[in-house]
């Protein structure tokens, strides 16, 4: 059986005496490899390696750093299908969706190639006589990235290129469920000319994270995962003065106005709710439909479309939806469906009833549709992270806005309408970090920033784009005086009062 190791100081490390975890192919429901869990000693030595690399990398000019990223981008494009194949095997999503994920990650590399223009600061001439003031941004040190299972390439690439373009070193702790892609990223970065030690991968689980967070030489932590872990990581890491951006879970609503095209909405909902089997932090899991007639019509169209979905292994070309990530997660989703029934929601399509070939041992479930869902139900309150779409019926747009604003999660939301006025009212009054107008999954492009509000993000900075550059750099402001002969200085005597501009 293949064993997946760490990548430290430019080399794969396979210490077979370390503890291991199984890695599954969810489409066949079987273990296909094992991943090693980094122990405390390995963690300490990796942080030391990254610290040493930081001394040189932070001094390398932004232009030279960008050249490595240009090359990395080219190599990633060449390895697109290889990476997508790995994602499909370990995660289960369709090959086409896996390719799209890699391309979204590649766009962050493209953004990072131009980061040097964002590192320049502010210069103010002669703020006092013969005194100038310069502000500029410097890297912060060794950064830690902790990533979830659902985007094995895209989410690490939200972090890696931005951090290293800004002059930092990075240690990535990928999800133990999808560990292989991270090693390909490391290999390609090395081929692109990244000096050893600037990017390292430590495999492991929560125990690995615990040791990493305890280390004083980790300056910043970027986390993406579930909310309870995000909040706990934010609390632990900020206690030791680390900078933290911790992106958590979601429950994303799509508001359907009466003037929206029902067929367009249904297509958007099917893709956004059931793509990647609902295992996306920007998946739409609640449709908030205005008006009873609209809701009745939409529900019928959705049923027809759900019945046509092909649920099968992600490496089959016409698959719409692959399996869930693990057997435990499959059970969790089934339990949520049961709780919806018990709490009084109307189960319109039951994905548990979908039949698969007897030889199919993967973690599959069909798409599920609930109608007449109310805000007190667990299927509404909690993130299911599976192919379950809830329809909530409301009377008007303000009722929809109030409902969404009361939810603990605030990652993404969307409105479908022909009315500019309704769209503007919605986008200005909704308390959610990312908003779509006739766009079901409003994931911002790489040069904007990604992040939710409330329980969907702990910390002050969203990820990538300008916010990413701010997160991975800190501002320094230099006030300097160079006297010109013959011109009186602004400070002539010992000053016992606060200096003011002269
Ligand atoms: P998870 O929280 O279980 O794991 C994420 C990472 O944290 C993994 O690397 C894991 O090893 C580590 N981890 C798990 N438990 C930990 C603990 N107790 N202490 C320290 N580290 C721990 O999340 P997941 O199941 O891999 O991913 C799915 C979740 O991620 C969903 O909630 C989804 O909404 C969220 N997500 C959010 C975004 C976003 O941008 N907001 C993006 C993708 C996924």
Boltz pocket constraint, residues with backbone or C-beta under 6 A from the ligand:
constraints:
  - pocket:
      binder: B
      contacts: [[A, 146], [A, 147], [A, 148], [A, 149], [A, 150], [A, 151], [A, 155], [A, 173], [A, 174], [A, 175], [A, 176], [A, 204], [A, 205], [A, 206], [A, 207], [A, 209], [A, 210], [A, 224], [A, 225], [A, 226], [A, 227], [A, 229], [A, 230], [A, 247], [A, 248], [A, 249], [A, 250], [A, 280], [A, 281], [A, 383], [A, 385], [A, 411], [A, 452], [A, 456]]
      max_distance: 6.0
